[in-house]
Amino acid sequence: MTPSKRLQRIPPYLFAELERKIAAKRAAGVDVISLGIGDPDRPTPALIVEAGQEALADPSTHRYPTNRGRQELRVAVADYYMRRFDVTLDPDTEVIPAIGAKEAIFNLNLAFLDPSDVALAADPGYPVYTAGPLLVGAEAIVMPLVPELGFVPDLDAIGAELAGKAKLMYLNYPNNPTAATAPEGFFERVVAFAHEHQILVVHDNSYSEITFDGYRAPSFLATPGAKDVGIEVYSLSKGYNMTGWRCAALVGNAQALEAYWRLKTNIDSGLFEAIQLAGVAALSADADAEVESMRLLYERRRDLVCDALRKIGVAVTKPRATIYVWAPVPKGFASSIDFCEHVLERAAVVVSPGGAYGPSGEGWFRISLTTPEERLEEAIERLGALA
Ligand SMILES: *Cc1c(COP(=O)(O)O)cnc(C)c1O
């Protein structure tokens, strides 16, 4: 039995060795604290769970969903985009549910890339931006994100030949893993670039609701002309503590959504309608207070982590968004993996090696803020003792 060539193209899992060491430590009875994975620790807000329970008991949700989605969800997403981002969406043609952002991002590769086509992907970035194109036989060309440019790609450095070949561009602000937000004018430059080179921009909007210090993240679609060249994946996973529910929507360019819909009618049968109705509750104004309290919670945790890192000499910049802190690996370590293994070995704390998110992530590590305060404080104390 040989796995397909396309599967063999996926690079080896960088966490494998680290995960083996974590498992060995835990098996030996060591109290390992993981600040590795970005998965909210708090439960889904009760009003969303209750809406889901009610919808679950309603037989109208029990049959095959359609891939167009329930009218209630499409309207709720359009209303939300107007209320929150000042973006107009036609609920019939510019909104479609997705079984999580990951599903949408992967399937967009199948919908738009032929073998040897090119997708541009941020580096470091969410791994599906590069694995997706490879799995459909296409190429992923990375665009380095560096601190000097505020962790946005240098569009001028892409070059006309490559830009002419590219069909898709993956972007994500607020960003995982760098926690950067889109600088003023950046989305405008992306729209102009995409127009010029006929590229479909896929903006992954997974963190717009998790922002601090009064900052409010925009939708990419609020940029003039964005809808002509782009789509946005709006995930409910992080902002509403709903990672397990698999609830997201793809919004924006109607032609692109039509292609995605046609593809999906051949792959899956849509998002369970009870979950779509729970999503309606999440997007209602009633949930705004819940989102605000999560913002404050992560803001406190961010301060806790950043202050502690600075005390031990890590030159970290406080992020304005996301559930992550992205920090430079202290001097004296050969690689980010090396540093993470050292932290695990000496402090029994797991942090993520930046190199796992792409070559430009090397020299950095990521801390996830999705751990309850007592454990976070304990982890920080242990890190402090390392210095
Ligand atoms: C967590 C995350 C996702 C996953 O979203 P789902 O809707 O749960 O599939 C997508 N993109 C980024 C950048 C993420 O960090």
The ligand as a Tripos MOL2 file, in Angstrom:
@<TRIPOS>MOLECULE
LIG
   15    15     1     0     0
SMALL
NO_CHARGES

@<TRIPOS>ATOM
      1 C1         -7.6600   28.2290   13.8550 C.3       1 LIG1
      2 C2         -7.4840   28.7400   12.4760 C.ar      1 LIG1
      3 C3         -8.3100   28.2980   11.4480 C.ar      1 LIG1
      4 C4         -9.2780   27.1560   11.6640 C.3       1 LIG1
      5 O1        -10.5600   27.5460   11.5750 O.3       1 LIG1
      6 P1        -11.7270   26.4740   11.5870 P.3       1 LIG1
      7 O2        -12.9120   27.3100   11.2330 O.co2     1 LIG1
      8 O3        -11.8020   25.8990   12.9720 O.co2     1 LIG1
      9 O4        -11.4300   25.4320   10.5750 O.co2     1 LIG1
     10 C5         -8.1790   28.8600   10.1940 C.ar      1 LIG1
     11 N1         -7.2540   29.7940    9.9590 N.ar      1 LIG1
     12 C6         -6.4300   30.2340   10.9160 C.ar      1 LIG1
     13 C7         -5.4300   31.2770   10.5950 C.3       1 LIG1
     14 C8         -6.5170   29.7060   12.1960 C.ar      1 LIG1
     15 O5         -5.6720   30.1170   13.1410 O.3       1 LIG1
@<TRIPOS>BOND
     1     1     2 1
     2     2     3 ar
     3     2    14 ar
     4     3     4 1
     5     3    10 ar
     6     4     5 1
     7     5     6 1
     8     6     7 2
     9     6     8 1
    10     6     9 1
    11    10    11 ar
    12    11    12 ar
    13    12    13 1
    14    12    14 ar
    15    14    15 1
@<TRIPOS>SUBSTRUCTURE
     1 LIG1         1 GROUP 0 **** ****
